[in-house]
């Protein structure tokens, strides 16, 4: 298996999953949960919206590495920094959320797992960047 190709592909998939997870509550929750969703997304220093922006940037970075349009070492370093920062932002957001912010929005049970899924997808993007850097012999 060629990790110099598979790791950026995994990174792109993980970042697209982060974006999908960020957007999912806006699409899946009923309209009456909009007020609670704003409180949920604004909790903490960093919110999911900012994590989604970093994920969109990371898609471009991983794509540049996959397509060979940029120096692989530079791409791996940038992807690693962005991935670790995304995972750290997600962790800070998860820790800063109060249980009332999650349970007060709606009665749908899947939202209780939303924050953990965002953290897992962000960590997967960081892992993919680390695998890419390792495949290039940088780590």
SVG drawing of the C-alpha trace seen along z (x, -y; Angstrom):
<svg xmlns="http://www.w3.org/2000/svg" viewBox="-40 -32 53 34">
<polyline fill="none" stroke="black" stroke-width="0.4" points="0.0,0.0 1.4,-3.4 0.9,-5.7 2.0,-8.7 -1.3,-8.4 -3.5,-6.7 -2.8,-9.1 -3.9,-12.2 -7.0,-10.4 -7.8,-9.4 -7.2,-13.0 -9.6,-14.4 -12.2,-11.8 -11.8,-12.7 -12.1,-16.5 -15.1,-16.0 -16.6,-14.0 -15.8,-16.9 -17.7,-19.3 -20.6,-16.9 -20.8,-16.5 -20.7,-20.3 -23.6,-20.8 -25.7,-17.8 -27.6,-19.4 -28.7,-22.3 -30.1,-19.8 -31.5,-17.1 -32.9,-19.0 -36.4,-20.5 -36.7,-24.3 -37.8,-24.8 -34.3,-23.7 -32.5,-26.6 -32.2,-28.7 -30.7,-25.8 -28.4,-25.0 -27.0,-28.5 -26.2,-28.1 -24.7,-24.6 -22.5,-25.8 -21.3,-29.0 -20.2,-27.1 -16.5,-27.4 -13.7,-29.4 -13.8,-27.5 -17.0,-26.3 -17.7,-23.7 -18.1,-26.4 -14.4,-27.3 -13.4,-23.7 -15.3,-23.3 -13.4,-26.2 -10.1,-24.5 -11.4,-21.2 -12.2,-23.0 -8.7,-24.4 -7.2,-21.0 -9.1,-19.4 -7.2,-21.8 -3.9,-21.1 -4.4,-17.3 -5.5,-17.7 -2.3,-19.6 -0.3,-16.8 -2.3,-14.1 -2.1,-15.8 1.6,-16.6 1.1,-20.3 3.2,-21.3 6.2,-20.1 5.2,-17.0 7.1,-17.9 5.5,-21.3 2.0,-19.8 2.6,-17.2 3.7,-19.8 0.8,-22.1 -1.7,-19.3 -0.2,-18.1 -0.5,-21.5 -4.0,-22.1 -5.1,-18.6 -3.7,-18.8 -5.2,-22.3 -8.6,-21.0 -8.4,-18.1 -7.4,-20.5 -10.2,-22.9 -12.7,-20.0 -11.4,-18.8 -11.7,-22.2 -15.2,-22.6 -16.2,-19.1 -14.8,-19.8 -16.4,-23.3 -19.9,-22.1 -22.3,-21.8 -24.7,-18.8 -27.7,-21.3 -26.4,-22.7 -26.8,-19.3 -29.9,-17.9 -31.8,-21.2 -31.9,-21.5 -34.0,-18.5 -35.2,-15.1 -33.3,-13.4 -30.8,-11.1 -28.2,-11.3 -27.2,-14.8 -25.7,-13.5 -23.1,-11.8 -22.5,-14.6 -19.7,-16.3 -17.8,-13.0 -18.2,-12.3 -16.8,-15.7 -13.8,-15.1 -13.2,-11.6 -13.3,-12.9 -10.9,-15.8 -8.6,-13.3 -8.7,-11.1 -7.7,-14.1 -4.7,-14.7 -3.8,-11.0 -3.9,-11.0 -1.6,-14.0 0.8,-12.2 0.7,-9.1 1.5,-11.2 4.4,-12.9 5.7,-9.5 5.4,-8.0 7.6,-10.8 10.1,-10.1 9.5,-13.4 8.4,-11.8"/>
</svg>
